[in-house]
Amino acid sequence: MTRQEHKNILTFLDTVLKGAHRPLDIEADAIIRAYFKRNPDAAYCLTMMAMELAGPRDLETHAKPKRRGWLPMLMRSRQA
């Protein structure tokens, strides 16, 4: 993960949470916390999905972290 991708995630979360002024539903909160406790990857998956759904209003602010796998590397080497 690049420094910019790290910053993008933190900026996105700050932006989303800054607007959260609804009263807390205690029962819903308990369900969500219990699910995240059982499934630690859920927070990552939901954050990435929310960033995608928010759309690329500003690509630098809402950029999706790049995958660093073998396929993109293979494609780059073919083009060269």
N, C-alpha and C positions, 0 to 999 in steps of 0.2 A: 504494500500500500504506500502510495506516495504521500508526501506531506500535504499536498493540495487535496487529495482524496480524504485524508484525515480531517482537514479543515472543513471540507464540504459536508461531511456527516455531522460534525459538531454545529455548524451553522444551520443546517436543516433542522436538527433537534431543537436548538435554541429558538428558531423561528416558530416551529410548531408548538412548543411548550409555552412560549410567551403569550400565545393567544388562548391558552386553556384557562378560561375563567368560569367554567361551569361548576356547579356544586358537585362534589364527589359522591357518586353512588357507591356506598360502602359494600353492598353485595356484589356488584359488578367488579369493583376493585379487588375483592377477595378472590373471585373466580380467576381474574387475569393474573394476579400474583401467584396463585396456586399453579396455574398452567405454566407460567414462566419458570417457576421453581422446578417443575417436572421436566420441562423442555427448554433448557438454557439457550438453544439455538433460535427459539421463537422470536426473541427480541431482534436479532440480526435479520431474520427473514421478513418480519413485519416492517422494519425500518427501510430495508431495500425496496420492498413493495411500495411503501408510502412515498419514497423518493421518486420512484418510477411514475406513480399515479399523479404526483404533484406536477409532473411534466418539466420539460427543460425550459422554464421561464428564463433562466440565466444558466447556461451550461456550466460555468465555473462554480456557481452556488449549488446546483443540484446534479452534478456529474456523478454518474454511477461508477464505482470503483472498477478498474479494468481487470479482467482476468488475465493471469499470466500462465497460460497453459502451452502445451506443445503445438496445438493447431495454429494459433496466430504466428508463432515463431516459424513454423513450417511454411506458412503462406508468405511471410516476409522473405524467407530465403529463396523461395521459388521466383518471386518478383525481381530479385536482385540479379 
